[in-house]
Each structure stands twice: as C-alpha cells, then as structure tokens.
Amino acid sequence: MPLEWPDPQPDPAKANTKDADTRTVLLQEYGDHGQWARHYSAVRMTLGTFFLTAATGMITLRWDTPQAAVAWTAGVVLVIGAALFMFFSNLTFYHMNKQFDIMDKYRGKLGGASAPKRFEFWRWRGLGGLFAIAFVVAFLAFDGLWFVYSKPKPGQANQIVLPMKVKVGQQPEITIDVPVKVMVP
C-alpha cells in the first residue's frame, strides 16, 4: 500500500508524529528513486560506450582482411549493446517516473497544477529514439559495406611494406622497409 502525503502544514510543536514520519519516508523514497535513476543512467552510458567501441574495434582490427564472421560478430555486439542501452534506459525512466508519482501526490494534496509529462522511452517520442535507430542502421550498413566492398578484387595489385633487419659486419642492426607488390589471385 503506497503512502499518502499528510497535510502540507506540519505542526512544528509535534515533530515526532505519524505525519512527520510519513513525510520523511516519502522524501527518502523520492531520493532513493533519484539515486537508482542516476545509477541506471551511468550503467547505460558505460555499456553503450563499451559495446560501440568493441564493435568498431573488431572491424578496425580486421580492416584489411574483411571476414564474414567478424562482420556478423561486430553487428551482433552492437545490437546487444543497443538492447542493453534500451533496457537500462527503460529502468532509468521507470525510476524517474516513480519520482513524478510521489511529486504528483504531493501536488494533489496542495491543490496544485497538472503534472509534467512522463518519460516514455518505448514510445520513441522526440528525436532521441529516431537518432538511436538511425545510428544502429548506419552502423550495420557500414559494417555490411565494409565486408562487401573492401575485399581486394582478383588481379588487383596491392603494395605492402615488409620490415627487414639488416646487419653488416660489426655495424649495429638496422631496419629497412622493403616495398613488395602482391597480385591478388
């Protein structure tokens, strides 16, 4: 059973009453929801950054030799990151809305104005949701284009540089970069 706000004017002579305790509990609950919302927001940003970096890092490590397994893995890693980002965003907004509920009860007790709009993550209001969808689609398109178009074409000559260490007599060893032209079969 959720607590209801007591009358807004506490009796200063009676600090240890049921009304004062109820007010204290509701304020503490309001603060707890704020702390959880802040925590989940930090988690979602950390996970979002980690998974985005991991997905782009996979492509970067295999930039010269695209492989289907790497392309699929990078796409799956990004989708997992996006799903976790959305999950923790939902938890963040849930706790923020719980704060609004506590605030609305107090506003109703005071006879105040209407409540502010709630955060509705799953309805994709505003540009934030569209931006997130566009980003995931753009990354997956980039991932697919990297896999398809960055493969060398048969008969194409690629030039690579091989480092070679050379030592002549008593002289110190030196490294020389030797350019090598390779034909793709």
HELIX and SHEET records of a PDB file:
HELIX    1   1 LYS A   18  LEU A   61  1                                  44    
HELIX    2   2 ALA A   68  LEU A  110  1                                  43    
HELIX    3   3 PHE A  121  ARG A  123  5                                   3    
HELIX    4   4 GLY A  126  TYR A  149  1                                  24    
SHEET    1   A 2 ALA A 157  VAL A 166  0                                        
SHEET    2   A 2 ILE A 174  MET A 183 -1                                        
END                                                                             
